[in-house]
Amino acid sequence: VTGHSLGGALATLAARRLPAALKPFEVATFGQPRVGNVTFINGYMLRHNRYVNNHDIVPSVPPRFIPLTTIYAHVGDMQFFDGDGKLMATAAAAAAGNALGFTPELREHMAAEVTDVEAVEALAFAGVDDHDLENYIALIEGNLAVR
């Protein structure tokens, strides 16, 4: 089962709800938002690769700073594409602080007081551009070609 963005969230929810006889072998999602609470996550026993592209903003939705949204979390193993398009191992991505799809540079920008409107626009467009499914496809093809 696979999906991109909201389709990834729906694929995750559908895979979890399918009867045991119909459970998919694997779930692969691209740029999906957080979808489940602790109960959902603890009951999610499927092989799931969750792909995140560098500055993709959607995997950080809903944002943690909004009250009551902290109950939402991701399931599956994150596969993170860095700014050079290199696929990082999940542990390396988490260790680099990218568990939410934010690179250290992006977090630094977000923490600083932003007074430059052009800088804010560039950052927002990077998050939207990195969310494009065509970019995910190109990154996967590029990483397969390296092997």
Steps between C-alpha positions, in 0.01 A plus 500: 500500500642840412409866495635854489406782739138456614496183289785370716304573814196322357714203390635473856152512654356255246786251542447502878125435466514220244410152624800276571447297181525817290788673680757634253852361489637853530389861520705774331403863544651821368472835678212397723378694805483352850193279531472309825492521876684270742234227479512506120880486495520217753255292294671570167694182425564544128824536309492867403758720330418869535699714255578863585671740259732753666287811573159343419263686729210252502664238728507768772120542481324544732769715659593415857462858626121498452320379815349150480701406192780339701293181509576441131812306403651306213516124454751304297868538427597841368709499183644852470636665184753768597564825311732319259235239419683229692281247679602495866445207735217557747731510802732747329207723405366500854846563644536798269180641647288435193231289665240760405635556152690810618870535431712683759521797262123521469452479877757778545306719258176426684650581841646832389299818482417535134497852363582427137178427310693356204677252731165385641359456150805300389470273802127445442553422132776251585254313723236495228744412220648213702147365547440452126449132415709535182795597719451189716494282188818661366676453836408132517610442140826684569574292809419176315741596222782542753468139621 
